[in-house]
Amino acid sequence: EDAQWLIRMVENLLSITKIDADQVRLNKMPIVLDELIDSVVVKFKKRYPDQKIYIDIPGEMIMIPMDAILIEQVIGNILENAVQHAIGMTKLNLSVYKKNDRAVFEITDDGCGIDKERLKNIFTGYFEKKETPIDNQKHSMGIGLSVCASIIKAHEGLISASNRPEGGCCFTFSLKLEEEDE
């Protein structure tokens, strides 16, 4: 378990280092949405076999230009955060829909939500850890969501997080459906 945590941490650090340079070149290719979601779910289920994810994606084939490995990392980070931090969660949803020229990804849970102060800086990677868990677990170093934000920014996308009125939280990001001709 510690080795898997370390692997994910190194992957996050490598991603943010790669993307932090403004001249980053993504390996963007048109990816079929169904295949992306299948890959994410398979990887997630290996780690959390008992956690059900409710998937809602369009029935039509949707192609999205992206660096699939990085976008899988974004979705995986957000799903994993929900499992680890959404206390009281009974439902985890992943939905994707088209809005204008974008594919919008929403990951929602019905857990405890996110403290308003923490929500303000959730994508910066900087937050004050008020207390260390009794078992000294290393589950959150605060960089996972900043990596997500960097990846989405490099894709010229948008990312946000909010608390849901009915409880829990919603992470949303969007990606362009078509590449502009250069």
Disulfide bonds with the S-S distance in Angstrom:
none
